[in-house]
Amino acid sequence: MALRAFCNKCLFNSSFKQLTSYQRHGFKSVYSIDKIYPNSNPDILKENRLETVKPGFTGFIPVEKLEIKSSRGSGPGGQSVNKSNNKVEIRFHVASAEWIPDNLKDKFLEQEKNRINKEGYFITMSHKTRKHILNQSDCINKIRTAIYECMIEREPPSEEHLEKLNKRLEKQQRERLREKRSHSLKKQDRKTL
């Protein structure tokens, strides 16, 4: 009896010592992010990135307002490459999209005029992965990124910057003409022999 009580007491004391050492470290490894990067934000995934964007477009795109079509893509597929419809094409009518703010629609039409057809539909497609749902989310992300690009207000280039660009273009043209002339002379020298 006394031996059993002594063993229980020893086990209790050792587990208590072990528990206090864990409590000292807070159940965290020596290699935890708090210890490696003490001044970092541990909730980096919970950070709301939409706060930096101006109000208007929140990033929400209603899927029911989009026309989604699936077809057989030319991307990766393995054995099921000709059997599954994993290529996704998403289109929507820009003028009737009420989820895009009116002040962005004109800029969106101007910037994305190459991806908008004659009827006014913005078309994007994806066949990056084998999964239909991942390709669909990639298309929606492309739409979101295009709208965010319209929200960025860029400053017009300065006169100094335009001068530098013009000098570079002139230098490139001179170099191209010099190369062309030397190539022409080389060809003429071959004919005279």
Disulfide bonds with the S-S distance in Angstrom:
none
